Amino acid sequence: MGSEANFVEQQNVSGNYSVANDNKQREYENSPEYLREVLQCVVEIGASLRLQTDTDTLLKRIVTTACKALRFCHAALYLNDGSGLFRVAAVSGIGAAEETSLQEHPLPDGIVARIVDERYRMSDSYFLPMEAPIWRDQEFASHFFFVDPSTETLKPVSRALRIPISPAVWHVEDMLLVPLVSGDNQLLGFITPSAPLNGQRPTIETLAVLELFANQAAVVIEGARLYNDLRGAVRQARESERVKNNFLMNASHELRTPLTAVQGYLELLGDYGGTLDESSRARFIQNARRGCDELVLLLGNVLDATHLDVEKVSFRPTSVYLAHSAQLILEILEPIIAREDRTVEFRISQDLRVWVDELRLRQILLNLMGNALKYSPAGSPLALNADCVEVEYLQQHLAGQRPVIISTPGSFIVLTVRDWGPGILPEEQDQLFTKFTRLESARKSTQQGAGLGLYLCRQLVEAMGGFIWMESSGIPGDGSAFFIALPRYRA
């Protein structure tokens, strides 16, 4: 805690203290009764692991038991957070406001390194008396507080040079640090007990008891961390297994659709190829080819989901006529559009060109158009439109979506894929574009999905210097609109 308070009732301003009380206190601390009490507390801490309590409760138990067994008024337990700071994890003997203040002032490892110095070492602990020159260092002292015994509030350490009342008497600004060391000799943290009930500075004998307790506490803390890590690993493994099984089931369904189409047309060609006219034969071959194209793009989704996590997917940006790529996707989806009696409003100028990887663009369009078909009722219309916008318009429009920085100069082409289905509720929209995520409304529908399409769309669009977002009121019939802003190509 950094030198909190002192049990000052046992000493007066003149520096005299009750010798009789001191002798009585020392006699008690050397008695079998006291040692039995300390050992009982050590056993209690060791048994804490079997209680399966949460970590915060365990740390609170350790620091409270330390004060009780070792007869200190106050104590704080600091733990290394792994980022170069030691943070207060639990306290005993101070109020909630003071605890919050200490939590807001973690100790940098550089400051702790100045304490854990051979000059201040006593046994395996470290003691910084208030007269130590290090306290005159403003930068060092600014990290510490003590509890004013008259108000029980935190106050900064005074840097005025003072002479102790007695070398043996504990001063309110003394500091004792008892390390918590792991089995592999790493500093897990430390306990800073203060204000001993006997009013005396620590001796080698009292430190031996403190360190016995601290060693047991370190074992318990390390064990709790290992237990939590193991429990987290088991939970993660179970979740990974669930996600994997769900993905395999949904992916197999997604891939079965184009495979069935390819197989069906090939069987028709095999059974009736000799009797079909040239036009029908060409149409069957074309439909089978479209099924193969869709299958290739769906497999690309699966492979890219892996590549985007471990390495950059290769892109070959070129000048691409947007209308041409969109029409190719509509040809792939034409059997579904015809079967469901759909109409598609197509308003993309033939001269609009974007600077993208054409294969990736088709992959994005297939995902978005496929979703529009899956999640809107048969017979309802779809729309595929594109407009040219400037960077300023895009910045203003995206300001309400999420923080973005547009570094690509020039204008953009905004492609809109719109449906008139049930829409997406506002509270669900934040979940879109995340990996393996399907909305509650989608899971309740008859449509299957792997939860990869929109995730890949965002990754691919942003990798090509573009942006993707959606708008929906969530009102059935209003549908959803997905927008893709891609860099415009200028000759």
Secondary structure, DSSP 8 states (H G I E B T S, - for coil): --S----GGGB-TTS-B-HHHHHHHHHHHTSHHHHHHHHHHHHHHHHGGGGT--HHHHHHHHHHHHHHHHTEEEEEEEEE-SSSEEEEEEEESS-HHHHHHHHTS-EEHHHHHHHS-GGGEETTEEEE-TT-GGGG-HHHHTT-EEEETTTTEEEE--------S-TTB--TT-EEEEEEE-TTS-EEEEEEEEEETT-B---HHHHHHHHHHHHHHHHHHHHHHHHHHHHHHHHHHHHHHHHHHHHHHHHHHHHHHHHHHHHHHHHHHHHHTTTS-HHHHHHHHHHHHHHHHHHHHHHHHHHHHHHHHHS------EEEEHHHHHHHHHHHHHHHHHHTT--EEEE--TT-EEEE-HHHHHHHHHHHHHHHHHTS-TT--EEEEEEEE-HHHHHHHHTTTS-------S-EEEEEEEE-SS---GGGGGGTTSTT---HHHHHSS----S-HHHHHHHHHHHTT-EEEEE----TTT--EEEEEEEB---
